[in-house]
Amino acid sequence: MMMQNILNARVARHPPDVLIKPDISDFRILEFYRARAILKASEAFIDDAKRDIEAAIQRFEHAPVSADPEKRPEQIRRFARAEWRRRPPAHGDRSAD
């Protein structure tokens, strides 16, 4: 329950562009052996998820980009921060070790 509260707080603070959350309330957290049934129950959400992802991509591709980071939309800043974190260290840079 605490994990769910933390997740809800994070989503409320920084809403994702797309949230895929199929209704799997009939399953318990340790029912890994029911994976096929869980996937089957999630199939109904596939088309909605695809549409949501395509819409998010369209919003991202058509978002105005300014040279001034303070004028960029929040999703552009989040994307830039995520890309910077994934960047491999520069050649000879030992600070990441």
C-alpha positions as CSV (number, residue, x, y, z in Angstrom):
1,M,0.0,0.0,0.0
2,M,2.9,2.4,0.8
3,M,4.4,1.7,-2.6
4,Q,1.1,2.6,-4.3
5,N,1.0,5.9,-2.3
6,I,4.5,6.8,-3.3
7,L,3.7,6.0,-7.0
8,N,0.6,8.1,-6.9
9,A,2.4,11.0,-5.4
10,R,5.1,10.8,-8.1
11,V,2.6,10.6,-10.9
12,A,0.7,13.6,-9.4
13,R,3.9,15.7,-9.0
14,H,5.3,14.8,-12.5
15,P,2.5,13.4,-14.7
16,P,3.8,11.2,-17.5
17,D,3.0,11.9,-21.1
18,V,1.4,8.4,-21.3
19,L,0.3,6.2,-18.4
20,I,-0.4,2.6,-19.2
21,K,-2.3,1.0,-16.4
22,P,-4.5,-1.9,-17.4
23,D,-7.2,-3.1,-14.9
24,I,-5.5,-6.1,-13.3
25,S,-7.2,-5.6,-10.0
26,D,-8.4,-9.3,-10.0
27,F,-4.7,-10.4,-9.6
28,R,-2.6,-10.2,-6.5
29,I,1.0,-9.0,-6.4
30,L,2.6,-12.5,-6.0
31,E,0.6,-14.3,-8.7
32,F,3.4,-14.6,-11.2
33,Y,2.2,-18.0,-12.1
34,R,-0.9,-16.4,-13.6
35,A,1.2,-14.3,-16.1
36,R,-0.8,-15.6,-19.2
37,A,-4.1,-14.6,-17.6
38,I,-2.7,-11.2,-16.6
39,L,-1.5,-10.6,-20.2
40,K,-4.8,-11.7,-21.5
41,A,-6.7,-9.3,-19.2
42,S,-4.4,-6.5,-20.4
43,E,-5.1,-7.1,-24.1
44,A,-8.2,-4.8,-24.0
45,F,-5.9,-1.9,-23.3
46,I,-3.5,-2.4,-26.2
47,D,-5.4,-0.2,-28.7
48,D,-5.9,2.6,-26.2
49,A,-2.3,2.5,-25.3
50,K,-1.2,2.7,-28.9
51,R,-3.4,5.7,-29.5
52,D,-2.1,7.4,-26.4
53,I,1.5,6.8,-27.3
54,E,0.9,8.0,-30.9
55,A,-0.8,11.2,-29.6
56,A,2.1,11.8,-27.2
57,I,4.6,11.4,-30.0
58,Q,2.7,13.9,-32.1
59,R,2.5,16.4,-29.3
60,F,6.3,16.0,-28.7
61,E,7.2,16.3,-32.4
62,H,5.1,19.5,-32.8
63,A,6.1,21.1,-29.6
64,P,7.8,24.5,-30.1
65,V,11.4,24.5,-29.2
66,S,13.2,27.6,-28.0
67,A,16.9,28.2,-27.7
68,D,16.2,29.5,-24.2
69,P,15.7,26.5,-21.9
70,E,13.4,28.5,-19.6
71,K,11.0,29.1,-22.5
72,R,10.8,25.4,-23.5
73,P,7.7,23.4,-22.6
74,E,8.2,21.2,-19.5
75,Q,8.1,17.9,-21.5
76,I,11.1,19.1,-23.6
77,R,13.1,19.9,-20.5
78,R,12.3,16.5,-19.0
79,F,13.3,14.8,-22.2
80,A,16.6,16.8,-22.3
81,R,17.4,15.9,-18.7
82,A,16.7,12.2,-19.3
83,E,18.9,12.2,-22.4
84,W,21.7,14.0,-20.5
85,R,21.6,11.3,-17.8
86,R,21.8,8.5,-20.3
87,R,24.8,10.0,-22.1
88,P,28.0,7.9,-21.8
89,P,30.9,9.7,-20.1
90,A,33.3,11.5,-22.3
91,H,36.5,9.8,-23.3
92,G,38.9,9.8,-20.4
93,D,36.3,11.1,-18.0
94,R,36.7,9.1,-14.8
95,S,34.1,11.1,-12.7
96,A,31.4,8.5,-13.6
97,D,33.5,5.6,-12.2
